[in-house]
Structures are given as structure tokens and as C-alpha cells.
Amino acid sequence: MILEEAGWLLGSGVGVGIVLSLAGARAAKSLLYGLTPYDPLTLFAATTLIVMIAISANFSPAQEASKLNPNVALREE
């Protein structure tokens, strides 16, 4: 459940980020020397790095939550 919620947030954030980066690339076109503003390799590498960091950041809390007894968690609430 934790990884599913994180996945939805990650997917929406990556989607919005790609759209905004492509829109911002047009404005930064004059600042890039030797690069095209719509470089698919750079966009893919940055997206992959962000996804890997987000998954690794959410894996530990999900693993700890799976070890917890549900009855104990409900009694504490």
C-alpha cells in the first residue's frame, strides 16, 4: 500500500516534470551550447535517476510496515 501511494505520486510528478522541462527547454535554448533542448537521452537519464531514488527512499518504510503486526497497529490507534 505504501509503495502504491508512492508510485502514484511519483508517476504524476514525473509526468508534470517532463512536460515542464520540455516547456522550459524552449526558453533555455539560447543558453545551451552544444546540446539540443529536447535531448531524449538526458531526459531519460534524469527521469530514471529520479525514479530510482524515489523507489529506494520508499522501500525501507514499506519493508518496516510489512513487518508490523496489524493487530498491534490497530490497538495503538
RODO-2510 file (C-alpha; in nm, 4 decimals, decimal comma):
residues 77
     n   res          X          Y          Z
     1     m     0,0000     0,0000     0,0000
     2     i     0,2873     0,2376     0,0801
     3     l     0,4637     0,1643    -0,2475
     4     e     0,1374     0,2033    -0,4397
     5     e     0,0748     0,5501    -0,2982
     6     a     0,4350     0,6476    -0,3638
     7     g     0,4032     0,5147    -0,7178
     8     w     0,1037     0,7357    -0,7893
     9     l     0,2845     1,0407    -0,6553
    10     l     0,5990     0,9505    -0,8454
    11     g     0,4111     0,8952    -1,1718
    12     s     0,2244     1,2226    -1,1510
    13     g     0,5406     1,4109    -1,0522
    14     v     0,7434     1,2622    -1,3360
    15     g     0,4645     1,3391    -1,5837
    16     v     0,4372     1,7014    -1,4765
    17     g     0,8155     1,7324    -1,4608
    18     i     0,8634     1,6080    -1,8166
    19     v     0,6011     1,8465    -1,9505
    20     l     0,7519     2,1428    -1,7642
    21     s     1,1066     2,0542    -1,8665
    22     l     1,0076     2,0376    -2,2319
    23     a     0,8320     2,3738    -2,1990
    24     g     1,1319     2,5249    -2,0204
    25     a     1,3738     2,3878    -2,2791
    26     r     1,2340     2,6286    -2,5336
    27     a     1,3160     2,9214    -2,3049
    28     a     1,6664     2,7898    -2,2288
    29     k     1,7518     2,7105    -2,5911
    30     s     1,9876     3,0058    -2,6209
    31     l     2,1752     2,9061    -2,3030
    32     l     2,2611     2,5529    -2,4185
    33     y     2,5917     2,5224    -2,6004
    34     g     2,6436     2,2037    -2,7982
    35     l     2,3201     2,0430    -2,6769
    36     t     1,9777     2,0255    -2,8245
    37     p     1,6992     2,1416    -2,5936
    38     y     1,4997     1,8223    -2,6474
    39     d     1,7768     1,5680    -2,5825
    40     p     1,5969     1,2366    -2,5214
    41     l     1,8991     1,0637    -2,3648
    42     t     1,9413     1,3326    -2,0994
    43     l     1,5689     1,3388    -2,0267
    44     f     1,5603     0,9590    -1,9945
    45     a     1,8691     0,9518    -1,7704
    46     a     1,7357     1,2207    -1,5372
    47     t     1,3930     1,0552    -1,5171
    48     t     1,5470     0,7152    -1,4468
    49     l     1,7665     0,8594    -1,1718
    50     i     1,4719     1,0303    -1,0029
    51     v     1,2596     0,7138    -1,0209
    52     m     1,5390     0,5011    -0,8732
    53     i     1,5905     0,7468    -0,5859
    54     a     1,2175     0,7615    -0,5102
    55     i     1,1809     0,3831    -0,5101
    56     s     1,4808     0,3353    -0,2832
    57     a     1,3526     0,6066    -0,0456
    58     n     1,0140     0,4337    -0,0152
    59     f     1,1356     0,0759     0,0057
    60     s     1,2616     0,0909     0,3653
    61     p     0,9380     0,2314     0,5184
    62     a     0,7344    -0,0214     0,3200
    63     q     0,9522    -0,3048     0,4441
    64     e     0,9178    -0,1888     0,8060
    65     a     0,5395    -0,1567     0,7691
    66     s     0,5148    -0,5102     0,6337
    67     k     0,6856    -0,6476     0,9447
    68     l     0,4367    -0,4808     1,1803
    69     n     0,1526    -0,6893     1,3198
    70     p    -0,1803    -0,5346     1,2065
    71     n    -0,3494    -0,6107     1,5409
    72     v    -0,0851    -0,4176     1,7322
    73     a    -0,1144    -0,1215     1,4966
    74     l    -0,4932    -0,1114     1,5303
    75     r    -0,4792    -0,1267     1,9108
    76     e    -0,2427     0,1701     1,9237
    77     e    -0,4813     0,3848     1,7208
***
